[in-house]
Amino acid sequence: MPKAIIVGAGIVGLSCAWAAQRRGWQVTIVDRDFEGDRASHGNAGGIAVSECAPLNLSGLGLQPLKWLMDPLGPLAIRAAHAPSLLPWFLALRKVAEPANYLRIAKALAALNNRALRDFEAVLADIGLSADIHKRGALTVYETHEAFANDVDEWELKRSLGVRFRNVDVAELRALEPQLAPVFVRAVMLEDWAHLNDPERVVTALRNRVNALGATFIRGDAVRLDAANSARPAVILAGGQRFDGDRLVVAVGAWSARLSKTIGDRALLESERGYNTTLPASATRLNREVIFAERKFVATPLQIGLRIGGAAEFAGLDAPPNYQRSAALLKLAHRYLPDLDESGAKQWMGHRPTTPDSLPVIGKSASAPGVVYAFGHGHLGLTQSATTGALVGEILAHEKPSVDLAPYAITRF
Ligand SMILES: Cc1cc2nc3c(=O)[nH]c(=O)nc-3n(C[C@H](O)[C@H](O)[C@H](O)COP(=O)(O)OP(=O)(O)OC[C@H]3O[C@@H](n4cnc5c(N)ncnc54)[C@H](O)[C@@H]3O)c2cc1C
């Protein structure tokens, strides 16, 4: 039986493990904290298949600067982190070039257009088919100007297979009666879905992978060793070494540190996001709502209404600034009056974000026995099962069902 070492037990690493096991691989998973908190636990829980437009600040005029001036605005850069962020931001600027923008959007759509199907197959196998709610999502607009600014993006999405329809004020009221009457229009994203609780899915998937025979190794991976290309290995902080026929790197925002140890450079940042979960307000909405101008979302998870967003660039080690969670919650009160804050829980997570919004999926440039699966940014939950399926194909030497060229690590 061929053996795969998977480093990282977030939703992406576990999905790769599950896919490998289904193809007959013996799997060893390494993580420094299997049950610990991570992006995969506290995210917004959206299967956001409509999100195929890459992050792009160029078309926004002075808006990003205004956000940066606001200490609790939706975009923040900690001064101490700014110098190391520079190459990432310079690469982000290239996304705006029309040919790049379209190429990236197509590559995101290639994953997203099958993501729900792949995700539901995992949910079925782990016994959580009832944990997903296919009620769409609503993007709500306070001004006609903001909608007009987004029209090109909506048309691009339509051309790439995203199903949506315009919703007028009367229908919005009927769909989401608890929203304050301040919105002038909305867009219903027909294929978006949301979960009861993303942590529940991670836990059930980890248990399933365990039951299928995976070996779990607790440890801090400090470097890779691909000197013997037929037996790539991971080395842990204590010096222990684990090798296999293939090694998959899926440690989210920490992945570039590991890929660098075998000479593969990736531009990867932690795009830190914040939220607050309100258990007593769980039923205030019927579906996920995206507040277009304010850049935050509210998801009615079974465990509570989760309100969050923000993009803070402060690196992997700076302590969280939970004032950001509080600022988003304060904003939410304007749109969802009388939110019950009892039992509120604040959270911060590291989105593993590349400048072109595309994940890294594919073989190492320097060591073909090493396979990368990281960098999913805002869409790691959404694209997790699809990434697992593609990694399974790579392990099995099958022709990938999606052209993997756009996700290659060599693009950096
Ligand atoms: C506020 C917020 C909201 C979001 N909302 C959504 C959403 O609605 N939909 C969506 O699709 N995505 C969403 N995302 C993004 C999504 O959560 C992430 O893209 C995804 O969870 C990344 O998963 P991962 O498995 O790659 O990384 P992680 O979940 O970060 O897992 C990485 C794992 O690697 C381990 N690890 C790290 N370094 C080492 C090491 N050196 N040695 C051993 N183990 C290590 C960690 O312990 C961890 O278990 C959101 C993110 C945030 C922050």
The ligand as a Gaussian input file, in Angstrom:
#p B3LYP/6-31G(d) Opt

LIG

0 1
 C      -12.956000      35.269000       9.311000
 C      -12.841000      34.187000       8.263000
 C      -13.971000      33.800000       7.549000
 C      -13.879000      32.836000       6.552000
 N      -15.015000      32.424000       5.912000
 C      -14.944000      31.467000       4.951000
 C      -16.119000      30.995000       4.309000
 O      -17.233000      31.394000       4.620000
 N      -15.980000      30.078000       3.334000
 C      -14.760000      29.589000       2.950000
 O      -14.694000      28.795000       2.018000
 N      -13.629000      29.971000       3.594000
 C      -13.688000      30.906000       4.579000
 N      -12.564000      31.331000       5.208000
 C      -11.259000      30.784000       4.768000
 C      -11.007000      29.397000       5.305000
 O      -11.316000      29.350000       6.685000
 C       -9.544000      29.019000       5.096000
 O       -9.169000      29.248000       3.752000
 C       -9.325000      27.536000       5.390000
 O       -9.827000      27.223000       6.670000
 C       -7.862000      27.163000       5.316000
 O       -7.764000      25.810000       5.668000
 P       -6.381000      25.087000       5.797000
 O       -6.653000      23.674000       6.122000
 O       -5.558000      25.392000       4.578000
 O       -5.636000      25.857000       6.989000
 P       -5.885000      25.841000       8.573000
 O       -7.310000      25.659000       8.904000
 O       -5.189000      27.045000       9.095000
 O       -5.140000      24.543000       9.044000
 C       -3.730000      24.487000       9.020000
 C       -3.296000      23.388000       9.971000
 O       -1.874000      23.292000       9.885000
 C       -1.360000      23.139000      11.203000
 N        0.009000      23.628000      11.179000
 C        0.434000      24.860000      10.834000
 N        1.774000      24.928000      10.867000
 C        2.201000      23.706000      11.249000
 C        3.487000      23.145000      11.444000
 N        4.596000      23.849000      11.231000
 N        3.573000      21.867000      11.856000
 C        2.442000      21.126000      12.069000
 N        1.206000      21.600000      11.875000
 C        1.079000      22.881000      11.463000
 C       -2.298000      23.934000      12.087000
 O       -2.251000      23.461000      13.434000
 C       -3.642000      23.656000      11.437000
 O       -4.265000      22.535000      11.961000
 C      -12.614000      32.261000       6.251000
 C      -11.498000      32.606000       6.992000
 C      -11.591000      33.552000       8.010000
 C      -10.384000      33.886000       8.798000

